């Protein structure tokens, strides 16, 4: 009897040790992949800031923007030097110095070098390095464009034709860089997701083996069973933490994208005040529309992330302030000035709810009214009626836009569903609206008639300050 028990115990110990070793290397690889994704974020941020400064320099000829262009460009150049140093098997001092120039954290340097040297021959790493190399080439072209512009500015030989040609090349360069950066990030993100999935199933199978052998040993030792449960709980906590960090990463990247995007929108507004040719104005409009669409998409991602990760708060709500701030935030949208917005807000007492989530609800409904405005109507309008008391609130939003067909009403709250070809977003807005209203304990109803308009009715309970979130 002793021999089977000893063999079972040995198998259990072996599987447990294998699980620890496996998790150590998997988590190290995951950490290294995260470091490479962060590197791309710094690289992309530095490049986009440099591009923005070069645009400003092109329009203002201010040497301050030229200096800032060169300073921001040092970041992607540093990462480029690091890649070359890694490929040439240079010393760690040279590699570390280049990565530090690229704004990488010193704590990530070992992981970056470890991943490159151990995975450089893997298919996903070859693909990522290919996109990185393309980005380095395009950064070199960006630098040359900057030098060419600087020479013309200093010599006062910048003609309108050359100015337009440089701006066109700069736009093409920025698009090519963005495309390659997205591909690099996608490859590394897919590798991370695949690794996480593999980690889950490997952990599951190994844990199953541990539980199986522990089930045999339970006849002889209750303590072994408790140890197996602890191991399983520990793995679940690791997976939960990994999912939480992934959500934080999505939120962080989306939030960081809005800053350079806002700069682009600001530059476009400034440029529109200058005398431009028809083709230049057309290009500015195309850039502006694309930037606005991207801004709305990023806003949807941020709203979704905030709604899923933020704790519910209970604050006194100022509906008039919320409506006013929302309209100001959406004033850049196309057709905003065409939509006549009327609001009637009245109530008694103090209404408590989650102010951030309420702003998400109001912003999504108003932005939809703007996006799906019926351009063929002479008097497009949005009517907002809000009534509240100390116990509840009623919000009604009614417009005369393009409306929604009856057979589509049940689908409009599905993630990524778009009911109209006029839609320019990702199909997240109404999904986020539904989730957000439900998170604060509210109910909603939608009535719509195609080509006549749509009405959103929302009923919300008041959350007293001493309530706790379930």
Steps between C-alpha positions, in 0.01 A plus 500: 500500500788737568638489147182637328465772765863604458467505121183707522667744736803527271275565199311767698823671605636482145187656349500773765867582436441498125207738548717743700780493243254531214326797660832668577610498136151577369456799729851619412413474131169682559685774689751532215218523242339774711835684504521481118144632469594790731805562280273532197282743696798725584630466143162592354449787744841649427450470124152655508619787721789558260263498202270747674792737570612475137147593387514804729845589371374476142220748574683737736876470416555530877839351597353387831288245315806390302692440825209309650471291183862390538453433872190283456660309211779384732254253656431281192861547390612357836282191451633468145859506629404237759363268229818536295714440810302187587532372144877562507528333843651819645587542866226541759627850576438610141159326485385640835609852407297487178189366675530769770510765223171345380346580843478132602494423869833368636301221669390373156843484336584144609164374375539678165845352437395155628197481271697610195789259551279200579214556254656685205470193276132443583246586231313764704826671599628498141174664393516763778864580424410542134241766587749660741759519222245662266418756770872578543529562126196730508639688802815556296286640219320722753835638614603569140169679436569713806850584382372591153233726651753660734740579214224668298378698803848623592580593140154652452451288187180322609256543212132412521556200277790367710301573818206296371730220382670469842167501683369232266809284554473559874138380500592188301789433734276535806241261354764240410652526848162464669418196289829325581479594868149353521622182330791473746268554796248251359767229459626546858145522641398182316807325637405614851142380459614167358744459785230584755265246343775238494582582863136454598461159336842382611420605855163333471646169383781506753265597781266224389790257529581629845138473609478150353801370687398691811159330476681167522707619796197640684442152641832532675545873557237776530779751511592430137147589389514835675837572338358427154207737559740772606704449180188521285383818675845653453486437124152651472624813678787527251262476207267758655793736550615446140151588369490812718840614373388443140195722560722769652730475198212554253381801702852647527576467126162645397538792744855577381384506137262790563776749588679497159163473328382817674818671381424398142146636528637826641751537217224443246289777657796738488580408139141562389529865600778555245444563133523161335445366152195289431706179496666590830165569663370170368795318653449679832134397498594138429757501781254670737219252425733204546632644826146558628396144415806363675432722801145365529623142471761555773233668712281189463786278613568726799131510592479121481813461713383756757158339528646153552781589743382800706321457830158659518500836678207691645514876442249781472425546130487836324313412180535846344877493547524149360300593186701821448839327533392219270392744228830683529695173469303399190507840329777386260280233343386536141142641474501611864409857402209376285325322787265719706521380859231596751510391863249516784646410838305526823476323834478515876736378767838345435552208266800273563664273244833416339595826323762344271267228376216750458731712280570189288124442452426861406803528269414181310140604435584855391790387278264249334250779430780697330643205303161381375354842423279496188676741263193512273286666768483877534472509879692213663453515876570323828263548793630424850256477790630415849293486818632388835416474867677370806401142411526467120561674169349479152707585190339521156700572184299542178635585154373504141803329348512203264351265760530122518292230331278301734671167422834646610394639839577175685856494362618858551632427850720214379874561503636619161153511341440791261146555377583750226751543219529858624669368815868589533573354843585149616148412617585533870298808599157348570656185648688721748177697562309182593777370729543837668128553571474150646808559718327790677176303541309681226253393232467626146270481202546583131229603254587567138340542161720477195570842341293665776735491798572321825412548868708373794320483837710429807384459863764514771472443876670742738799351683529636851855588612507226766421219253773248427572345168400137485 
